[in-house]
């Protein structure tokens, strides 16, 4: 599937807006970023970079924001149409936001969000 960066970013924004309020209201000092691919070449759909709420002690004293990265090329390669792409972006956002709240990959896999 092909889609330019601007259209893909708009889909990410749309899917972020569709998430339940109780999931996103607790996000603090987090930015969402769209990148073409992971720097190390790994085929990731997304990445959470930061300190989960469960790992924070003293926090908020000038730290850079946590980042949730959504990788465009991996999503496009895995999807055949816009409907599938929206579903995969949605799953990626839920997965990475769950890491912010302290859930690990094993827990997410059990819940079907891995």
C-alpha positions as CSV (number, residue, x, y, z in Angstrom):
1,X,0.0,0.0,0.0
2,X,1.2,3.5,-0.7
3,X,0.4,6.8,1.1
4,X,2.3,10.0,1.4
5,X,3.5,11.1,4.8
6,X,0.9,13.9,5.2
7,X,-2.0,11.6,4.6
8,X,-0.6,8.9,6.9
9,X,0.0,11.5,9.7
10,X,-3.7,12.6,9.3
11,X,-4.8,9.0,9.8
12,X,-2.7,8.8,13.0
13,X,-4.4,12.0,14.2
14,X,-7.8,10.6,13.3
15,X,-7.2,7.3,15.2
16,X,-5.8,9.1,18.2
17,X,-9.0,11.2,18.3
18,X,-11.0,8.0,18.3
19,X,-9.4,6.6,21.4
20,X,-11.4,6.6,24.6
21,X,-11.0,9.8,26.7
22,X,-10.0,7.7,29.8
23,X,-7.1,6.3,27.8
24,X,-5.7,9.6,26.6
25,X,-6.6,12.0,29.4
26,X,-3.9,10.6,31.7
27,X,-1.1,11.1,29.1
28,X,1.2,13.7,30.5
29,X,4.3,15.1,28.8
30,X,4.0,12.8,25.8
31,X,4.3,13.7,22.1
32,X,3.2,11.6,19.2
33,X,5.6,11.4,16.2
34,X,5.3,9.8,12.8
35,X,8.6,8.6,11.2
36,X,9.2,6.6,8.1
37,X,11.1,3.7,9.7
38,X,13.1,2.8,12.8
39,X,16.6,4.1,12.7
40,X,18.1,0.6,13.4
41,X,16.1,-0.9,10.5
42,X,13.9,-3.0,12.8
43,X,10.4,-3.6,11.4
44,X,8.5,-1.9,14.2
45,X,5.0,-0.6,14.0
46,X,5.6,1.8,16.9
47,X,7.8,2.6,19.8
48,X,7.4,4.1,23.3
49,X,10.4,6.1,24.5
50,X,10.2,7.3,28.0
51,X,9.5,6.3,31.6
52,X,6.2,4.5,32.3
53,X,4.1,5.9,35.0
54,X,4.9,2.9,37.2
55,X,8.7,3.7,36.9
56,X,8.5,7.4,37.7
57,X,9.7,8.8,40.9
58,X,10.4,12.5,40.8
59,X,9.3,13.5,37.4
60,X,8.4,16.7,35.6
61,X,11.4,18.8,36.6
62,X,12.5,19.7,33.0
63,X,12.5,16.3,31.4
64,X,12.0,16.1,27.7
65,X,8.6,14.6,26.8
66,X,8.1,10.9,26.4
67,X,7.6,9.9,22.7
68,X,5.3,7.6,21.0
69,X,6.5,6.9,17.5
70,X,4.4,5.4,14.7
71,X,6.4,4.0,11.8
72,X,4.8,4.7,8.4
73,X,6.6,2.2,6.2
74,X,6.0,-0.8,8.4
75,X,2.3,0.0,8.5
76,X,2.0,0.5,4.8
77,X,3.8,-2.8,4.1
78,X,1.5,-4.7,6.3
79,X,-1.8,-3.4,5.1
80,X,-3.8,-3.8,1.8
81,X,-6.3,-1.0,2.2
82,X,-7.1,2.1,4.3
83,X,-9.5,0.1,6.6
84,X,-6.7,-2.3,7.5
85,X,-4.3,0.6,7.9
86,X,-6.7,2.4,10.3
87,X,-7.1,-0.8,12.4
88,X,-3.3,-1.3,12.6
89,X,-2.6,2.3,13.5
90,X,-5.3,2.0,16.2
91,X,-3.7,-1.1,17.6
92,X,-0.3,0.5,17.6
93,X,-1.5,3.6,19.4
94,X,-3.2,1.4,22.1
95,X,-0.1,-0.7,22.4
96,X,2.3,2.2,22.9
97,X,0.0,4.1,25.2
98,X,-0.3,1.0,27.3
99,X,3.5,1.0,27.7
100,X,3.2,4.6,29.0
101,X,0.8,3.2,31.7
102,X,3.3,0.5,32.6
103,X,2.1,-2.6,30.7
104,X,4.7,-4.8,29.2
105,X,4.5,-6.8,25.9
106,X,3.5,-10.0,27.7
107,X,0.5,-8.3,29.3
108,X,-0.4,-6.7,26.0
109,X,-0.2,-10.0,24.2
110,X,-2.5,-11.7,26.7
111,X,-5.0,-8.9,26.0
112,X,-4.7,-9.1,22.3
113,X,-2.9,-5.8,21.8
114,X,0.5,-7.1,20.8
